[in-house]
Every structure is written in structure tokens, then in C-alpha cells.
Amino acid sequence: MATLQSIRKHGAFLVIIIGLALFAFIAGDAAQVLQPHQNSQNVGEINGNKIDAQLYQQLVEEYTQAINFVRGTNSLTEAENAQIKDEVWNTLVSNTLIGEQAKKLGLTVTTAELQAVIDEGTDPLLTQSAFRNQTTGQFDRDVLMKFLADYAAMDPELMPAEYVDYYHQLYNYWRFIEDNLKSSLLMQKYEALITAAQLTNPVAAEYNFNARNTHAEVAYAVVPFNSIADSLVKVSSSDIKKLYDAKKELYKQPAETRGIKYIDVAVVPSQADRDDLLKEVGEYAAQLTTAEDLSSVIRLSNSTVAYSEVPVTENGLPTDIVAHLDSVKGDEVYGPYYNQADDSYNAFRILGTTQLPDSVQYRQIQVVDADAARAKELADSIFDALKKGADFAELAAKYNQPSEPVWIASSHYEGASLTGDNATYLNTLFGMKKKELKQLNLGGGEIIVEVLDTKNPVEKYTAAVIKRPAYFSNETYAAAYNKLSAFVADNQTLEEIEANAEEAGFRLYPINEISNAAHTIGGVQGTREALRWAFNAEKGEVSQIFEAGANDHLMVVAVADIHKAGYRPVEQFADMFRMQALADKKADKILADAKNVKTMQEALALNGVKSDTLRRVNFASPAYVSKVPASEPALSGAAATLEEGVLSAPIKGNGGIYFLQVIKKNNGVAKFDAAAEQKILEATATRNINSNSIINELYRQGDIQDNRYIFF
């Protein structure tokens, strides 16, 4: 149990680490996922291998369980679930692509290699796991080995069911980590192989050193492209097509996308809705003064703040409640009042305040038996033995209980609804003194608790809080729906919607490109059905009304364009290539006017010319010309090769046509070191080689089809 608490303590960081890992549990099941299944449906394909929808969902559920275990929760938000689905899909694709390459090359991960990583203990999945030394806080192989040995020897019939479940979950979590390590090692091997293929030589090293170490002061004359009016040059569609064809491979998209336009109506409370809610909160606030069962009042009020009989710190109360604490006299009811920050109506009563520790370190022995009397008798004997000086750890081990001390802080329980036995347990625990023992009868079982230490005494509050966010009534929702429905009925084409939306009080939002892997439209949750419709509709079609968000959005979608998989049409980039073609035509015109230029003086006489001096120009970095303005790598290359006093030939740059003349060249003070320079070249060559770049290249070369939107 202590180990599980340690996992939950570091849950947030662990989720990040898990999110960055390659999930080998997916790789381990990949063969099963990629096998043909009769009467099955497929969520996609990876290089011709069909992915079964049912088994993909199974992987999603396994990963979800791992995340919930780490966090100590039972559910995730819609956005978190969407992220998990994407991570499972991306990992399945990555592991399949890497697995194919590794099989061709004979790359494997051995048991000895995995054990070496565990023995070293520096991998983030290990250092942030629960298997850590309590003193150093570092991953401890011995702690892991002890747990695995205890798990192997565990007799479920002699342990409380709760602990058995904990140990099963922890063991499954370890298997999850172990499989991740295998996948990560395979990726590292493949990446190392690609990196090692980047070679250099002494000649290249010397050239690289000289290019970086030698710098020049140069004079330049430039005729900027913008000195020539666009009207003086003509650009044809063939010019644009020629430029597009030269870079066509850059504009290949692997999957179909859609361009859509949509109306999103966020339904908000009317003033009448707000008046009714304020009145309702006021009625429940009045009951806070006299009601004997405050938990029932809070529950019936539908407050978003749960009632707890366990005192909480200020951190456990809403910030607006804390802001009003100084205004409260005694245990009077404060409110109702409106809080703009969360658009809510509120009332609260402080039942009492007390000084209690914020954190308590404890250990416990739980005695459970179908016969309550027998359980009580055994617990009494254990409690008596402890009071007489028996060793707690030895007794815990005797009854198959964990003996490691556990820290529990206020933040671990604040925000939960705590009454009955739960409240009794926590109130007892935080009310005990150091070295104090107590025996509790809870839920038909016996618990013996020993507090070892306490920290940070703070003010705690027992509070009954009514917090009701503003909401719209059925009448308000119906009015919004009917208004949008009437508009769609009168405007059934995209052209009509574009023409009439603004006048009708609706805003039309464009999304030029959306893929079927998206989980929302415009960031509105609950729009998967609308997205699914968009990918099955024809260009120009208008949808029905979709109910979205937390049932507080109404959406209508129209398909504006369909971008098929393959090369994107040249028309999509016409404006960009037209600008480039204009620059090329202007360059030709300037070059024609400057064909007889032999000296810098002749260059300075050209129409529209600008001139200046650049200092410390070298081949290692592009020169920046402020008078154009533009970054000009071509000038750096020319300066490196020109002799002093020699005028360059015309140089076509990004911003104009240049003439360059080196005034003088200087060498830096650095000394050439061939070995060091080769290492610099190797680092430069491999800088962009990492797991992401490798996967992206394999993805680009592969045939990946993602059809998850049909099912999920």
C-alpha cells in the first residue's frame, strides 16, 4: 500500500513520462492487432496490415487503466481520453514501422540488455516509479526485487482483498514499465544505427573550420526586386506550374482532409434563468442555518462542492469562499452572492475552525474476518501486544500487512465527500499525536493505526458550501435551437448560409483544413459526430443541427472543400508561387540591365540601387541585409570564395540582385583541431536525427490509413 501511495504522490509527473514513452505493451500486442480477423471492422492500415477495431479499443482501455492507476482515479476527461486514443494509435504505428525495420536488420533487445538498464536505474520510467529508496528518493533495484519476490509469494487467501487488488495493480504497472523499456531500447538501437551512418573526413573538417574562422568585410550594391513595379512583369500560369512542379514532393498529403465552415451557438443562461437560480440558492442557504443533516442539504442543492465532515485547509475551499472568510461572523450563513470568476451563485456556512497538521505519517494493520467477533478478538490481541512494546513491523508481516510508513496530506482527500466511516478514519488520524496508537471499528472490520510523525500545523475549516454555476433552462435551450433550426430550414446551401448568417445573428467559422484524426471542431467537445458527418458528406452539403459540448452547444457544418490524398492542387499555392515568379521575372530584368557591369562604380549607377558595407561575413552563417531587408545566404558563400578587391558576378539573392566586393579578409584566433572539427561535423549531421524524425520519414514512405473517426 505504501508503494501504491508513492505512485499516486508522483502521478502527475509519471503521466508525462508515460506519455513520452513508446508503449511496448502496444508493440507486444501489435501482431494480434495486425492479424486478419473474420467478421471484424478495421480502424486503419499500416503498410497493408489491417488494424482490428476491437483490439485497438482493448489497447486504449489497457493504457487508460494504467493512467488511472498512476493517478489513483477512475475516470478521465473527454480531452484526456482523446489524447490517449491518439497516443495509442501513434505508438502502434511507430512500433510497427520500427519493428519492420528492426526485423530486416536483425535488431533485437535481449534479456541481458533489459536487465542492464534496470541495474543502472537511470531511465526516467524507473527513476519516477514507485520502486524508490525511502531515504534517497532514487530508484532502488532492491526495492523492486523485494516487491517482485513478495508478489510471487503472496497468498491472496491470507490478505485483505483490498491489498490483493493493490498488489495486482502494482505488478501490472511494473509489467507496463518493463515492456516500455524494451520498446525504448529497440528504438535507441535503430536510432544509433542511423546516426552512426553519418560520416565525415579531414578535408571536410578543414573546409568547415576555415568557413567558420575566416570572415570578410564586404561592400555591396543591390537592386531590390521591389524597386521594379509588379505591372512591368507578366506571370503566366505556366510559370506558376513550373515552380510548383520543381517542389511538388513538398506538397503531397498522405490522407484526405476537408475544408469546412460551421456555425457554433453556445447556449447561455437568460436573465430569467439567473433570477430563478439566485432564488433557489437563497432557499437552500436558509436551510443551512437550521438543518440537522447538512450533507443532505448540500446534496439536494446540487452544489459542485461536496460536503465533508473532515476539516480542510484553505486550499480545499473555492477561492471565492476563502476571499469572504474574513467577512463571516461566527457560524452565520454568508450569501447568497454571485461570483463572476466562475459564473456561479454561492452561499456557505463555516461550522468550525481548528488547528491540525497538514500531513501525517502513519502505518496500520487491518483485521478482516467474516466473523466480526473473531476479527475484534484478534484486533484486540494485536493492539494489546503493541501497547506492551511489540514490534509493529513484525506483527504486520505476521498478518501479511505492509509495514512501511505512509505520509498522507490534506491535499490527498480535500474535495471529496467524506462522511461516516471515512470521516471518522481521517478525523481520528489527523487528531492523533506522535507515537499514539488507536484501534477503530470501521465497516465491519478492525483497523489499528499508529501515527509516527506530523507536519505543518495549519488552520482547517469545517464548511458547508453551496456553489451553483449558472445554467440555462429548457426554455432557453429550446429558443436557441428553434432559432437555429429556422435559419437552417431557410438556408440549405453553403452559399445561402454564407450570404445570410451574419444578418440572422450567426457567425460562420472557417476551417480550411481538418483531418479525420481531429477530435473536435473548433475546440468544442462532443463534436465527433459532426466530424464524422463532414467526412461522409459531399462538397457544398449542409448538415443537420448537432448537439455538442456539455449539451450547451448547437452546431451546423457545411463542407466547403475536399482535399483528396495525394498531391495538393497547384491552385492552392498559386499566390505563393506567383510572388516567387514575380521575383524571378524581376531578377531577369535586372540582370539584363546589368549585363555590362564590370566595376562597383558601374553597379552603383544602376536604377534603384542601394549600397552599404557588411562586416564579419562568413560562410557559417547567412548575411542579413537591412536595406532590402532580407537574409542572404548566397552573399556568405560568395564572400568566402572572392579574392580581395575583385567584383563578383551578379548574385541572385532573396531580396534582389547583388554585386559584391571584398574589402579585406581576416582569420580568427582559433587553431584548427582536425579531431574536434570532425566531431562538430558529426554532431551537425546527426542533430536532426532522432526518434521523431525517423518515424516521420518512415511514415512518409509508408502507407498509413487512419479510419478511427468511423468508430470512435
C-alpha positions, 0 to 999 in steps of 0.5 A: 500500500505504501508503494501504491501511495508513492505512485499516486504522490508522483502521478502527475509527473509519471503521466508525462513520462508515460506519455513520452514513452513508446508503449511496448505493451502496444508493440507486444500486442501489435501482431494480434492487432495486425492479424486478419480477423473474420467478421471484424471492422478495421480502424486503419492500415499500416503498410497493408496490415489491417488494424482490428477495431476491437483490439485497438479499443482493448489497447486504449482501455489497457493504457487508460487503466494504467493512467488511472492507476498512476493517478489513483482515479477512475475516470478521465476527461473527454480531452484526456481520453482523446489524447490517449486514443491518439497516443495509442494509435501513434505508438502502434504505428511507430512500433510497427514501422520500427519493428519492420525495420528492426526485423530486416536488420536483425535488431533485437533487445535481449534479456541481458540488455533489459536487465542492464538498464534496470541495474543502472536505474537511470531511465526516467520510467524507473527513476519516477516509479514507485520502486524508490529508496525511502531515504534517497528518493532514487530508484532502488533495484532492491526495492523492486526485487523485494516487491517482485519476490513478495508478489510471487509469494503472496497468498491472496487467501491470507490478505485483505482483498483490498491489498490483493487488488493493490498488489495486482495493480502494482505488478501490472504497472511494473509489467507496463514499465518493463515492456516500455523499456524494451520498446525504448531500447529497440528504438535507441538501437535503430536510432544509433544505427542511423546516426552512426551512418553519418560520416565525415573526413579531414578535408571536410573538417578543414573546409568547415573550420576555415568557413567558420574562422575566416570572415570578410568585410564586404561592400555591396550594391543591390537592386531590390526586386521591389524597386521594379513595379509588379505591372512591368512583369507578366506571370503566366500560369505556366510559370506558376506550374513550373515552380510548383512542379520543381517542389511538388514532393513538398506538397503531397498529403498522405490522407484526405482532409476537408475544408469546412465552415460551421456555425457554433451557438453556445447556449447561455443562461437568460436573465430569467434563468439567473433570477430563478437560480439566485432564488433557489440558492437563497432557499437552500442557504436558509436551510443551512442555518437550521438543518440537522443533516447538512450533507443532505442539504448540500446534496439536494442543492446540487452544489459542485462542492461536496460536503465533508465532515473532515476539516480542510485547509484553505486550499480545499475551499473555492477561492471565492469562499476563502476571499469572504472568510474574513467577512463571516461572523461566527457560524452565520450563513454568508450569501447568497452572492454571485461570483463572476470568476466562475459564473456561479451563485454561492452561499456557505456556512463555516461550522468550525475552525481548528488547528491540525497538521497538514500531513501525517505519517502513519502505518496500520494493520487491518483485521478482516474476518467474516466473523466480526467477533473473531476479527475484534478478538484478534484486533484486540490481541494485536493492539494489546501486544503493541501497547506492551512494546511489540514490534509493529513491523513484525506483527504486520508481516505476521498478518501479511500487512505492509509495514512501511510508513505512509505520509498522507496530506490534506491535499490527498482527500480535500474535495471529496465527500467524506462522511461516516466511516471515512470521516471518522478514519481521517478525523481520528488520524489527523487528531492523533499525536506522535507515537499514539496508537488507536484501534477503530471499528470501521465497516465491519472490520478492525483497523489499528493505526499508529501515527509516527510523525506530523507536519505543518500545523495549519488552520482547517475549516469545517464548511458547508458550501453551496456553489451553483454555476449558472445554467440555462433552462429548457426554455432557453435551450429550446429558443436557441435551437428553434432559432437555429433550426429556422435559419437552417430550414431557410438556408440549405446551401453553403452559399445561402448560409454564407450570404445570410448568417451574419444578418440572422445573428450567426457567425460562420467559422472557417476551417480550411483544413481538418483531418479525420484524426481531429477530435473536435471542431473548433475546440468544442467537445462532443463534436465527433459526430459532426466530424464524422458527418463532414467526412461522409458528406459531399462538397457544398452539403449542409448538415443537420443541427448537432448537439455538442459540448456539455449539451450547451452547444448547437452546431451546423457544418457545411463542407466547403472543400475536399482535399483528396490524398495525394498531391495538393492542387497547384491552385492552392499555392498559386499566390505563393508561387506567383510572388516567387515568379514575380521575383524571378521575372524581376531578377531577369530584368535586372540582370539584363540591365546589368549585363555590362557591369564590370566595376562597383562604380558601374553597379552603383549607377544602376536604377534603384540601387542601394549600397552599404558595407557588411562586416564579419561575413562568413560562410557559417552563417547567412548575411542579413541585409537591412536595406532590402531587408532580407537574409542572404545566404548566397552573399556568405558563400560568395564572400568566402570564395572572392579574392580581395578587391575583385567584383563578383558576378551578379548574385541572385539573392532573396531580396534582389540582385547583388554585386559584391566586393571584398574589402579585406579578409581576416582569420580568427584566433582559433587553431584548427583541431582536425579531431574536434572539427570532425566531431562538430561535423558529426554532431551537425549531421546527426542533430536532426536525427532522432526518434521523431524524425525517423518515424516521420520519414518512415511514415512518409514512405509508408502507407498509413490509413487512419479510419478511427473517426468511423468508430470512435 
